[in-house]
Amino acid sequence: MLPLDFISIEILLPFFLVLAIVYGALEVSHIFRNKAVKGIIAVVFAFFSVMNYEVVTLINSLLPYAALFFIALFFFWFIKKPFSGGGKSDPVLVIIILGLVLIFFARLIATENIPEYSFLANPNLLWAAGLVIILLILWKAYKTGSQ
């Protein structure tokens, strides 16, 4: 049985990241047709990568920046989509964008990065905006279900 110190998030995240990248690369390249062979090769690469301390440290130091990059990429993709539809915007994506902006402002308020005199620092405004977004979601669900 493995000790609990061996199974930590600092080891599991790089393991699964390397596993996913190697398996995806083998899947796209069509080198092997058998999925079990691809899985075994990906697991072996993942085990070898987490055995090297420098690789684990490098991956763990780069993961937060990669996560922020992909969050920003998806956020800009969501913003671009309703505005580039030729005048036809999807209200669900607009609601998602409003929710993401609300989460961003909630995070700013929680970390006290907004000045106290700003109107955005009012928690009642944040609650009201959240209720409006929930009502928009319910309205869209009702409208979609009645068609």
Protein Blocks (a to p, Z undefined) as FASTA:
>chain_A
ZZfklmcfklmmmmmmmmmmmmmmmmmnomafblklmmmmmmmmmmmmmmpmklmmmmmm
mmmmmmmmmmmmmmmmmmmmmmmngopacfklmmmmmmmmmmmmmmmmmnopacfklmkl
pmklmmmmmmmmmmmmmmmmmmmmmZZ
